Amino acid sequence: MTNDTWIRIEISTPAPAIDLVCTELSTFGCVGTLVEERDLDTFNIPDDECDYNSDLKLQAYFPADSNRPLLRTRIEELLEELRPLYPGRSFQLGGQQQIKQEDWAEGWKQHFTTIRIGQRLIIRPSWEDYTPRANEVVLQLDPGMAFGTGTHGTTLLCLQAIVALFDRGHAPQSLLDVGTGSGILAMAAAALGSQTVLACDIDPVACEVAAENCRLNGLEKRVRITNNPLEQLPGRYDLVVANILAEENLRLADQLIAHLAPGGYLFLSGILREKEELVCSGFSQQPLKLQQVTHEDEWVCLAWQRN
């Protein structure tokens, strides 16, 4: 990406609403978030120090060419919609400023470190060295200017589910990643051995980020990236992953199933715990058997296998 300046907008929000606010901001073009110097979008598993009775200061980052008046209006409307869900709690929209990309990048380094997922997958930032052991695969991923570049609970759940298939010897030969964001799910599958990987996202910025991450990891020939909508994509896949909001999972249900091969797996995330039953009910008439439900913070990942 060529952008080197960004808009930073500060928001005060109740701690229990943090994940929801961040998810909704992403639909406005938010490309990353920080909360009181603790990151919400890295591969670190969140700690338990958050006091859910407190209010936290959220910093949300947007492209410098965003329509600032419209953006503030949309955020104000979002906060107004959320207030009834958290009676007696405070939502406040603060100031904004323009910052340089390098200022943000340096701020992330203290939080982002090398981690292992499952038996073989290692994910490291560019400023840390790692010597892989036998059979390990290493992906380089820096916190970047796109929502979903790390294990915000939903991404972590999907990564763990994908890696678990490979660890159990059920490696999917093909994968469709719906709402790819940074491309990390598609890259993980390709690096672990999937032969056909298609990643789609309707956000062109996300597609640019995913393409660059694939290039940096030498996976540009293994992972195809497209911004075409799901209904225009061809093929059926051994594994379909959709790390998108609950309502979008429901809206795309028929298309997701249409792209799932017989016996294939469907992993859905981006789902708040309070909407778990809603999504399960919405998929109850599909030719699927629920295999596993996993949780991370307020998020849910639902794993089905097609009959």
Beta strands, then each sheet from edge to edge (+ up, - down):
strand 1: 5-14
strand 2: 32-35
strand 3: 38-39
strand 4: 55-63
strand 5: 92-100
strand 6: 115-117
strand 7: 121-124
strand 8: 137-140
strand 9: 174-178
strand 10: 196-200
strand 11: 223-226
strand 12: 237-243
strand 13: 260-272
strand 14: 288-296
strand 15: 299-306
sheet 1: 3+ 2- 4+ 1- 5+
sheet 2: 6+ 7- 8-
sheet 3: 11+ 10+ 9+ 12+ 13+ 15- 14+
end
